Amino acid sequence: MISKSKIKSITSLKQKKYREKHGLFVGEGPKVISELKQEGLEIHSFFSVNEEEFINENHFHVTQAELQKISFLKTANTSVAVFKMPEVKPVNNKGLTIVLDAVRDPGNLGTIIRLCDWFGVKQLICSTDTTDCYNPKVVQATMGSLARVAIHYVDIENYLKASSLPIYGAFMDGENVYRQKLQQDAIIVMGNEANGVSESIEKLITEKIAIPQFGNQRTESLNVATATAILLSEVRRFTEM
């Protein structure tokens, strides 16, 4: 049986301040947990309805009803794991980097992290007002990619000012991306879902790029994660195989 104090402790991790205070976050379901564990993330405690997964004193066999009490999903999976946050790696100033300017939706951030993993982007730079990557919804959306992409929360204005790489920015009025040959050692800045790239960051962009619209003109814009996928695909099209 899981104690009330342990339930309270785990459910508190839904809030960023408690995740940061304890250095812990939650992952749910066998696939997410397995991938995070395979990438070397340390499990603090593990809860499962499958008794055969009881391995040591930090592994707890619980009922489905008990699991639901500590789950952040509408319907709990078969397992919940509390992980220790990994140490933050140093920022790498080479290669292809995605910079997020105030991306707020957890689903978008989780998808962008998966896209970085898929397209071989080793690090993601986030403004300090971008959603926390250890938000439970983000963790689930990454499906394990969270452990394979280095994520940094920094003052992106200072970061961009210090960089000597080309800085591409996604704008509605930018140059047609399909007519550009994009560099592999570069930065791509993606803006906020509602407001796009902020004015202070726009001044630091060296080349504005856009995904041209072919369909109904009443469609105002693309989802930021969808736009990121298209731009990453276009950059990697020029990778020497």
Buried (B, 14 or more C-beta within 10 A) or exposed (E): EBEEEBEEBBBBBBEEEBBEEBEBBBBBBBEBBBBBBEEEBEBBBBBBBEEEBEEEEEBBBBEEEBBBBBBBBEEBBBBBBBBEBBEEEEEEBEBBBBBBBBBBBBBBBBBBBBBBBEBBBBBBBBBEBBBBBBBBBBBBBBBBBBBBBBBBBBEBBEBBEEBEBBBBBBBEEBBEBEEBEBBEEBBBBBBBBEEBBBEEBBEBBEBBBBBEEEEEEEEEBBEBBBBBBBBBEBBBEEEEE
